[in-house]
């Protein structure tokens, strides 16, 4: 195998009959290059099949690339905690480069909290932003417009908004995920007519994310098509009212003893599982499906109080999103704009082999 000699920028400049500085500006997409010089350099680059060493160029940079993320406030054992750990691992993976990283947190049920923290993020003058979006489209748009005005490239995590044209997105196809949940529920009920409980955790009268809303849309669409006789009962629980949650669940199962199937579209299924296990041990088994392999949910899966979890590798979402933005904004390598992550069914039998 022939080994090609290393081509230096000086060699390219000599071949093109231009200065080293001109070649450097062309390779890195900078301005102040005449059309004639651009043509000369590009002709040489094509002839020698030149591929710039993006890593070397990035390592040679003198300025720091400032990354910032805005994520919902979260408990230690949560989906978003794992996303955040993936982002932080991304900074460690690229610690040889000049990178800073700051995370801002907002209350997912409070629009004003998002406005304040997103403005704080913008005021920190980042070069790159990673956003775990709020539910409200109008608020999101106002800040996306600010990012665009300031030429701050951004990624979206978890909830996808096609209208905002992010550099990249990592998360599930939420409609398909909801349809998948519907298929599992259909199999769990053997296609028989049932009343099915949909447990929704609310704050300020709504769920925390568009992702959950879209999952519900996909689920209801699937059920309407394949199990039209089933009745879906919505059970509203409130994020900051633990005692109220237990009271609501006690009342619901007392009034609806025939409900033996239920699901939730976020990581809260352990609330229902634990309630049934501790407060209603003699109740007929309720087949439950939830999302995310958090420690609490895994415990319920293993003790049999929860039957199914849908996993989505949140740690990898965070890590891979950070890597994509690093590649796009530091190495200047074009990235795929849409990354739908896997929709995985987890049970007691396979949970030990699920790696986040």
N, C-alpha and C positions, 0 to 999 in steps of 0.2 A: 504494500500500500504506500503510495506517495504521500509524503507529509508536506503540506503547503507551507512555505516560509511565512513568518509573521509579517504582516503588512502594517507599517507605521503610518501615522497621519502625514508625516513628512514625505513618505514615498508617494502617497496619493497626491499631495500638493505638487510634487515634482512632475508627476505624470500629467496632471491637469493644467500645469502652468499657472497656479494660483498660490496664494499664501497659505501657511499652516492655519492661521486664524480663520480664513474663509472655509477651509475644509471642516474645521471644528464646528463652525456655525451651521454648515449644511447638515452634517451628521446628526447634530443635536436639535435640528429644527428651529434654529434661531433666525432672527431677522437680519436686515442690513447686508443682504447678499444680492448682487446684480443678477439679472436673468441669465446673462451670458456666463458668468462664473458658476451659477447654479447648474447650468446645462453641462459645463465642462466637468465639474466634480461628479455629477450624477452619472455621466457617461463612463467615467473611470470606475466608479463604484460598481456599475453593472458589469463592466468588462472583467473585473477581478473578483466578482461575486463577494463583495465585502459585507460582513456582518459585524456591526459594532459590539464591543464588549460592554454590555450595559452594566454589569456588576462593577467592573473596573471604574467606569465613569462615575457611578454612584458613590463608590468608596472615595473617589478623589474630590467629591464635592466638599466645599468648606462650610456651607450653610446647613443648618439643621432643618429637617423636614418635620413640621409639626402636625401630628395626627391628633384628632379629637373625636370622641364618640359621645352620643347622648342616648341613654338607655333608661327604661323604666326602673324605678326603685324596686328592690326585690329582696326576698328572704334568702338566707344562706343556702337553703335546700330548694332550689327553684330552677326553672328553665333559663331565666335570664342570668342567674349566677353562673351557669355553665357557659352561656354565650360570652359573658364578660371574661371568664377564665381563658377562653379561646383567644379573645382579642389580646389579652395580656401575654399569652404565650407567643402570639405573633410578634410582639415587640422584642421578646427574648430571642426568637428565631433570627431576627435581623439586627441584633445588638451590635454587630460590627459596623453598621451604618449609623450616620448621625440622625437619630430619630428621637423625638419626644412624643409623649402620649398622655392625654388628659381625658378623664371620663366625667361627664356630667349626668346627674340622675334627676328624673322628674317623676311626679306622682301620676301613674297612668290613668287615674280617674279624675284628674284635675287639669283642665286646659290651661289655666293661668300658670301652673307649675311648669308645664312644657314651654310656654312662651318665655318665661323668665330664664329657664336653664338653657334654652336654645339661643336666646340673645346673649347669655353669658358665654356660650360656646363661640358664637360669632365674634364677640368682643375679644376673645383670646387670640384672634387672627390665625386660625389654623390653615395649613396648606391642604389638608385632607379631612373630610368629615365622614363619620359612619353613624347612621341614624336608625334607631329602633323607633319607628314612627308612632305618633299619637293617632287616635281614632279619627279626629276631626280633619276633613279634607281641606277646608278653608284655611285653617291655621297652618297645616302642613304646607300648603301652597305659598302662603305669605313668606315662610322661612326658606322654602326652596328658591323662591324668587330672589331672596337676599343672597343665598349661596351663589346663584348664577350671576348676580350683579357683581359680586366680589371674586368671581372666577374660582370658587372653592369647589373642587370635584367632590362628589359624595356618593356613598353607597347606602342601600337600604337593607335592613335585616328583618326577617320574620314576616313583615307585611309588605306586599308589592303594590306600588302605585305606578302603573305604566305611564300615566300622564306626566310624571316628573322626570322621566328619562335619566335614571341614575347611571353612574359608571358601571355598577354591577349590583346584583341582588342575590342574597342567599336566604333560602327558606323553602317551605313546602309549597306546592301548588294547593292552596287551601280548599278550593272547590273540589278537586279530585280527592283530597284528604277526607273531606266530609262524605263524599260518595263512598270511599273505602270504608269509613266507619259504618255507613248504612249497610254495606254488604255484610260486614261482620255481624251487625245486629240482626240482619235477616237470617243469617246462618244460625245464630244463637237461639233465635225463636223458632227455628225450623219452618219458617214461612207462615206460622200460625198467627191468627189475629190476636193482637195484644195491645195493652196500653203501656206506652214506653215513657219513662221519665227523662226529661232533658234538664239537667242541673246547670244553671247559669250563675256565675259569680258576678255580681254587679257592683258598681260604684257610681255615684251620681246618675243612677238610672240607666246605666249601659254597661256592656262588657268592656274589657280593657283594650281590645285590639280589633282591627279590621279582620285579622286572621281568623279570630273566633267567629265573627259574623259570617265570613265566607264559608267556613267549615259547616256552620249550621245551614247555610243556603244549599251547599252540596248535599248534605245529609237529607234535608227535607225533600229535595228534588229526587234523590234516589228512592226514598221511601214512598213518595207519591206515585212513582212509576212502578215500583216492584212490590210494595206492600201497602196499597191504597186504603185497606181497611183498618190499618193500625192507627191508633190515636196517640198523638205525642202530647204529653202533659209537661208544660214548662214549670220548673220549680226555681224560683228566684232566691238566691242566697246573697248575702251582703258582705263585702270584703272586710269590713272593719267591725263586724258584729258577730263574734264567736258564739256568744250565748244565744243570740237570735237565730243563728244557723242551726244549732241543736234543736231549738224549739220548733223551727220550721220543718226540719226533717222528721221530728217526732210526730207532729201533726199530720204531715203528708202521708207517712206510712200507716198511721192509724186510720186515716180516712180512705186510704187506697191500698188495702191489703192485697189486692189482686195484681199490683204492679210488681213484676219480678224481673224487669229489665230496665237498665238506666245507663246514661252516659253523660260525659262532660267534655267540652272542647278545649279545656285548658288542663293544668296540672293539679286541679283541686279534687280529683276523684277520691283521694284518700280521706277527705272529710266525710264523704258518704259511706265509704267502706268501713271506717273506724266507728262511725255512728251505729251502723247496723250490727257490727260485731260486738260492741260493748253495751249498747242500749236496747237492742232487739235481737238477742241471741237465738230466740225461738222463732223468729220470723222466717218464712220460707226463703231459701237462698235467692238473692237478687243478682242476676248476671250484670256486671258492671264493666264498662269500657271507659278508659280515660286516656289522657295524653301525657307523655314525658316520663322518662325513667328517673324521677327524683328519688331520693332515699325513702321518703314516706310512701311513695307509690309502689316502689319495689317491695317494701316490707308488706304492704297489703296484697301484692301479687303473690308473694311467697306464702303468706298465711291463708290464702284462699278467699279473702274477703273482696278482692278485685280479680276479675278474670282476664282482662285484656288491657294492654297499654299500646298506644301508637307512639313509636319513638321517632326522633328526627335529628339526633346527633347535634345538639346545640353547641357543644364545645367546638366541634369541627366547623360548624357554621361560622362561629366567631373567628377561629384561626384562619379558615380559608378566605373569609371576607377581608381580613386584614392583609393576607398575602396578595389577594387580587388588587387591592388598592395600593399596596407597595409596588407591585409590578407595574401598575398603570401610571402611578404618579411619581415614583422615584426612578424606576428603570425605564419608563416610557415604552412599555410593551402593551400593545392593545389587548384588552380583556373581553371575554365573553360577557355580554350584559346580563344574562339571566341564568342563574344556577338554582334549579329546583332540586332540593335534597330528597333523600329516600323517604318513603312512607313505610315504616316497618312495624309488623305486628309482633308484640312481645307477650309471652305467657310465662307461667311458672316454670315450664319445662325448658325455655330457651333464654331466660333473662340472664343467667350467669355467663352467657356467651356474647351478650350485647356489650360492645365496647363503645364508650362515648369519648 
